[in-house]
Structures are given as C-alpha cells and as structure tokens.
C-alpha cells in the first residue's frame, strides 16, 4: 500500500510540474505580482490563452502579408478582401476566381 501511495504521489508531483510549465508558457507570472488563482484555475484558462495567441499571431501575419502585397502591387484593391467570400460560393467558382 505504501509503495502504491508513493507512486501516486510521485505521479501527482510530476503532473503538477508539467501543468505549471504549460501554464507559465501561456500565461507567465509577472514579477512581484501575487498569484490569486490556483494552478487548476490557471490551467483551465490555458486553452483561451492559446486561442488568443493564435488569433493575434494570425492577424499579425495576415497584416504583414497584405502590407507586402500592397508594397509590390500598389494598385491592388485590398478593401475587397475585407468583405470576405460569400458562403454560397462553390468550389468551382472559387477556383475560377483564383
């Protein structure tokens, strides 16, 4: 029984360390700031942090690419891209537009 308990405690400690690493990567603690949330509460917010990071990064990449397009092809009308593509647009029509 004691060996099994020690094994569970070791596994729990390893899981806590891994969770702490993930949480610190997504939401690094600020120096001198007091943590008000538990590790579990911070871990539960990790998925939103990852999604926010991906959305922000994607927005930056798209903005950068559009800036490059505009710098090489100054007469390009990028306003049309802001309107998006119609949901009713078929694959064939989209391929034709491309």
Secondary structure, DSSP 8 states (H G I E B T S, - for coil): -HHHHHHHHHHHHHHHHHHHHHHHHHS---TT----S-HHHHHHTHHHHHHHHHHHHHHHHHHHHHHHHHHH-TT--THHHHH---TT--HHHHHHH-
